[in-house]
Amino acid sequence: MKLLLATFVFVFSLLIGNSAKAKNICDNISLMKIMPYMPADYRIISKKPLKDTNLCDILVQINSQIIPIYANSHIAIVGTAYKNGISLTKKEISSYLKAQFKKNFEKYKNDLKQCVAATYKPKPSTKRFFYLITNPDDPLCENAKQDIKNIAKKFNVGIKVIFVQPEGKSKRVEDFICSKKTFKDYINSNYGDKSSCKSAKKYLNKTNNIILNKLKITSFPFLVDKKGKNQYGINPVLIEKFIKNIEK
């Protein structure tokens, strides 16, 4: 019993340190030393002291995956951390991804204008708009497009459609571009049947590169305004809130 208590006290002292130690807790941490199984090509993308503990909050990127690690010079804990019922891991990763998207959006936002395949304006005087980035091979995207259009019409907000086709299961995007279809055709799922032209291949190469590689958007449908505010998914309540609050 005494040994068990002593072990608990030792581990607890490693996790909960005084604030003076916590300030420098991120210094001199060698993840490869603590965790020799770490791949050599891992990259630390952020680190900061975890409040009220003797741990450093580290986000590590391995390939395209972001992994949270809580460590000091002695131990490392990989996985989700909770405080007062709230996932610190989810918050940290979300904050990082938002910051990265904002940075990337500022760099590549002007390129989005070249990726627009179709445009919708509820009225000739419509000035507000958002980009609708969608994958026509995704049933969720196809099922949500009419609702998105109806909400945009309700608030007099324009839509600029950008297609991506990560896996290329069909030729819908190529058909659409080569057949020079319109927004109305898109809503009616009339993608055309002419899929062999240089402009279509050029279009997909450009949009897939900008959306998937540069902006690193992976969830669709994805709505983003000209300032980088965004919403993804098919929840009509969240979509309506996003569209309603788009600025001119």
C-alpha positions as a printed NumPy array, in Angstrom:
array([[  0.   ,   0.   ,   0.   ],
       [  2.838,   2.393,   0.887],
       [  4.575,   1.589,  -2.414],
       [  1.384,   2.268,  -4.352],
       [  0.904,   5.588,  -2.557],
       [  4.506,   6.609,  -3.169],
       [  4.186,   5.787,  -6.877],
       [  1.017,   7.861,  -7.127],
       [  2.654,  10.833,  -5.426],
       [  5.653,  10.603,  -7.78 ],
       [  3.535,  10.528, -10.946],
       [  1.266,  13.281,  -9.611],
       [  4.275,  15.49 ,  -8.909],
       [  5.393,  15.053, -12.505],
       [  2.007,  16.118, -13.816],
       [  1.232,  18.972, -11.425],
       [  4.109,  21.35 , -10.912],
       [  4.411,  24.875,  -9.595],
       [  3.89 ,  27.784, -11.958],
       [  7.573,  28.698, -12.036],
       [  8.492,  25.314, -13.45 ],
       [  5.546,  25.352, -15.823],
       [  6.806,  28.504, -17.517],
       [  9.841,  26.637, -18.848],
       [  8.311,  23.188, -19.137],
       [  8.448,  23.215, -22.945],
       [ 12.216,  23.686, -22.97 ],
       [ 14.519,  20.738, -23.581],
       [ 11.843,  18.123, -24.268],
       [ 13.076,  15.311, -26.518],
       [ 10.115,  13.318, -27.774],
       [ 12.453,  10.87 , -29.53 ],
       [ 14.135,  10.153, -26.196],
       [ 10.882,   9.714, -24.299],
       [  9.134,   7.876, -27.139],
       [ 11.766,   6.111, -29.282],
       [  9.041,   4.773, -31.577],
       [  8.298,   8.274, -32.913],
       [  8.82 ,   8.441, -36.701],
       [ 11.836,  10.472, -37.714],
       [  9.827,  12.771, -39.993],
       [  7.451,  14.096, -37.307],
       [  7.093,  17.865, -37.081],
       [  6.19 ,  19.947, -34.028],
       [  3.701,  22.565, -35.189],
       [  2.99 ,  24.219, -31.833],
       [  3.839,  23.94 , -28.174],
       [  2.956,  25.852, -25.026],
       [  2.697,  25.194, -21.289],
       [ -0.557,  23.501, -20.283],
       [ -2.118,  25.722, -17.627],
       [ -2.063,  24.475, -14.025],
       [  0.083,  21.443, -14.844],
       [  3.723,  20.55 , -15.223],
       [  3.169,  19.558, -18.843],
       [  3.823,  21.055, -22.249],
       [  0.925,  20.996, -24.718],
       [  2.45 ,  19.872, -28.018],
       [  0.81 ,  19.401, -31.401],
       [  2.75 ,  17.076, -33.687],
       [  2.133,  16.507, -37.373],
       [  2.899,  13.107, -38.854],
       [  2.116,  13.038, -42.559],
       [ -1.263,  14.831, -42.671],
       [ -2.381,  13.771, -39.198],
       [ -2.248,  16.109, -36.183],
       [ -1.51 ,  14.334, -32.899],
       [ -1.685,  15.943, -29.426],
       [  1.047,  15.088, -26.939],
       [  1.276,  16.302, -23.34 ],
       [  4.838,  15.987, -22.09 ],
       [  7.665,  17.128, -19.874],
       [ 11.264,  15.994, -19.791],
       [ 10.277,  12.71 , -18.111],
       [  6.982,  11.537, -19.554],
       [  4.723,  11.912, -22.581],
       [  0.986,  11.286, -22.822],
       [ -0.543,  10.807, -26.265],
       [ -4.28 ,  11.29 , -26.731],
       [ -7.196,  13.335, -25.504],
       [ -7.046,  15.491, -22.374],
       [-10.166,  16.743, -20.594],
       [-10.701,  19.573, -18.149],
       [-14.078,  20.205, -16.493],
       [-15.716,  17.917, -19.025],
       [-14.254,  19.773, -22.033],
       [-11.807,  18.206, -24.462],
       [ -8.636,  20.297, -24.456],
       [ -7.343,  18.275, -27.386],
       [-10.28 ,  19.118, -29.622],
       [-10.013,  22.795, -28.704],
       [ -6.283,  22.935, -29.385],
       [ -6.525,  21.185, -32.74 ],
       [ -9.518,  23.29 , -33.765],
       [ -7.707,  26.517, -32.848],
       [ -4.625,  25.433, -34.793],
       [ -6.617,  24.452, -37.891],
       [ -8.539,  27.747, -37.821],
       [ -5.309,  29.732, -37.568],
       [ -3.762,  27.733, -40.407],
       [ -6.827,  28.179, -42.62 ],
       [ -6.864,  31.917, -41.991],
       [ -3.19 ,  32.154, -42.917],
       [ -3.639,  30.06 , -46.062],
       [ -6.823,  31.869, -47.074],
       [ -5.123,  35.251, -47.013],
       [ -2.438,  33.837, -49.291],
       [ -4.688,  32.082, -51.806],
       [ -8.063,  33.859, -51.625],
       [ -7.567,  35.653, -54.944],
       [ -7.021,  32.302, -56.667],
       [-10.583,  31.273, -55.772],
       [-11.934,  33.715, -58.354],
       [-10.328,  31.596, -61.075],
       [-12.001,  28.429, -59.755],
       [-15.639,  29.525, -60.043],
       [-17.554,  27.179, -62.357],
       [-21.061,  28.656, -61.936],
       [-22.651,  31.711, -60.316],
       [-26.046,  32.376, -58.773],
       [-27.495,  35.825, -58.013],
       [-30.992,  35.967, -56.46 ],
       [-31.337,  39.528, -57.778],
       [-29.348,  41.636, -60.258],
       [-28.511,  43.962, -57.362],
       [-27.122,  41.177, -55.135],
       [-23.754,  42.178, -53.7  ],
       [-23.113,  39.7  , -50.901],
       [-21.842,  36.267, -51.894],
       [-20.033,  33.173, -50.711],
       [-18.078,  30.376, -52.345],
       [-19.741,  26.963, -52.299],
       [-17.011,  24.351, -52.59 ],
       [-18.584,  21.035, -53.428],
       [-17.802,  17.55 , -54.655],
       [-20.514,  16.286, -57.048],
       [-19.507,  12.679, -56.302],
       [-20.511,  13.167, -52.654],
       [-24.217,  12.391, -52.   ],
       [-24.261,  14.793, -49.028],
       [-23.16 ,  17.653, -51.268],
       [-25.76 ,  16.789, -53.875],
       [-28.57 ,  16.488, -51.326],
       [-27.697,  19.806, -49.648],
       [-27.342,  22.052, -52.706],
       [-31.038,  22.876, -53.1  ],
       [-31.353,  23.83 , -49.418],
       [-28.248,  26.006, -49.69 ],
       [-29.665,  27.727, -52.762],
       [-33.03 ,  28.349, -51.036],
       [-31.345,  29.858, -47.974],
       [-29.152,  32.07 , -50.167],
       [-32.24 ,  33.276, -52.024],
       [-34.025,  34.002, -48.729],
       [-31.246,  36.375, -47.635],
       [-30.373,  37.691, -51.108],
       [-26.842,  36.271, -51.065],
       [-25.056,  35.096, -54.196],
       [-23.325,  31.743, -54.668],
       [-20.109,  31.048, -56.539],
       [-19.725,  27.318, -57.112],
       [-16.294,  25.701, -57.049],
       [-15.966,  22.014, -57.869],
       [-13.438,  19.559, -56.502],
       [-13.171,  15.886, -57.316],
       [-10.586,  14.298, -54.999],
       [-11.12 ,  10.706, -56.061],
       [-12.538,  11.272, -59.534],
       [-15.173,   8.54 , -59.37 ],
       [-17.189,  10.102, -62.163],
       [-16.732,  12.647, -64.944],
       [-19.349,  15.084, -63.665],
       [-17.016,  18.047, -63.281],
       [-15.398,  17.421, -66.669],
       [-18.863,  17.067, -68.241],
       [-20.026,  20.307, -66.622],
       [-17.016,  22.348, -67.736],
       [-16.811,  20.936, -71.259],
       [-20.572,  21.296, -71.827],
       [-20.498,  24.876, -70.452],
       [-23.36 ,  24.264, -68.069],
       [-24.922,  26.852, -65.723],
       [-25.896,  27.137, -62.066],
       [-29.426,  26.032, -62.96 ],
       [-27.971,  22.895, -64.557],
       [-25.936,  22.275, -61.413],
       [-29.025,  22.518, -59.177],
       [-30.907,  20.161, -61.5  ],
       [-27.955,  17.735, -61.596],
       [-27.636,  18.227, -65.342],
       [-23.875,  17.916, -65.65 ],
       [-23.787,  17.273, -69.39 ],
       [-22.103,  14.462, -71.285],
       [-19.064,  16.001, -72.946],
       [-16.147,  15.079, -70.72 ],
       [-13.096,  15.338, -72.924],
       [-11.594,  18.803, -73.224],
       [ -8.406,  20.498, -72.107],
       [-10.237,  23.194, -70.131],
       [-11.845,  20.584, -67.837],
       [ -8.544,  18.922, -66.979],
       [ -6.948,  22.308, -66.431],
       [ -9.841,  23.369, -64.209],
       [ -9.673,  20.28 , -61.971],
       [ -5.902,  20.433, -61.684],
       [ -6.203,  24.026, -60.513],
       [ -9.112,  23.633, -58.1  ],
       [ -7.93 ,  20.38 , -56.552],
       [ -4.524,  21.924, -55.981],
       [ -5.827,  25.155, -54.434],
       [ -8.656,  23.64 , -52.384],
       [ -7.11 ,  20.342, -51.277],
       [ -3.382,  21.116, -51.211],
       [ -3.138,  24.852, -50.528],
       [ -6.209,  25.579, -48.395],
       [ -6.297,  21.989, -47.085],
       [-10.095,  21.775, -47.141],
       [-11.198,  18.165, -46.797],
       [-14.864,  18.34 , -45.711],
       [-17.637,  19.201, -48.157],
       [-19.857,  21.05 , -48.818],
       [-17.692,  23.927, -47.601],
       [-19.006,  27.498, -47.548],
       [-16.586,  30.406, -47.23 ],
       [-17.043,  34.125, -47.686],
       [-14.563,  36.609, -49.13 ],
       [-13.077,  37.259, -45.671],
       [-12.433,  33.61 , -44.87 ],
       [-15.331,  32.982, -42.493],
       [-16.572,  29.501, -43.185],
       [-19.043,  26.751, -42.464],
       [-19.024,  23.141, -43.598],
       [-21.519,  20.313, -43.46 ],
       [-25.235,  20.037, -44.195],
       [-26.798,  21.345, -40.973],
       [-29.418,  23.824, -42.3  ],
       [-29.501,  25.808, -39.043],
       [-25.749,  26.468, -39.124],
       [-25.807,  27.135, -42.875],
       [-28.609,  29.665, -42.496],
       [-26.791,  31.412, -39.651],
       [-23.62 ,  31.604, -41.776],
       [-25.353,  32.943, -44.9  ],
       [-27.486,  35.419, -42.958],
       [-24.419,  37.034, -41.388],
       [-22.27 ,  37.365, -44.51 ],
       [-21.041,  40.937, -44.89 ],
       [-20.979,  43.019, -48.074]])
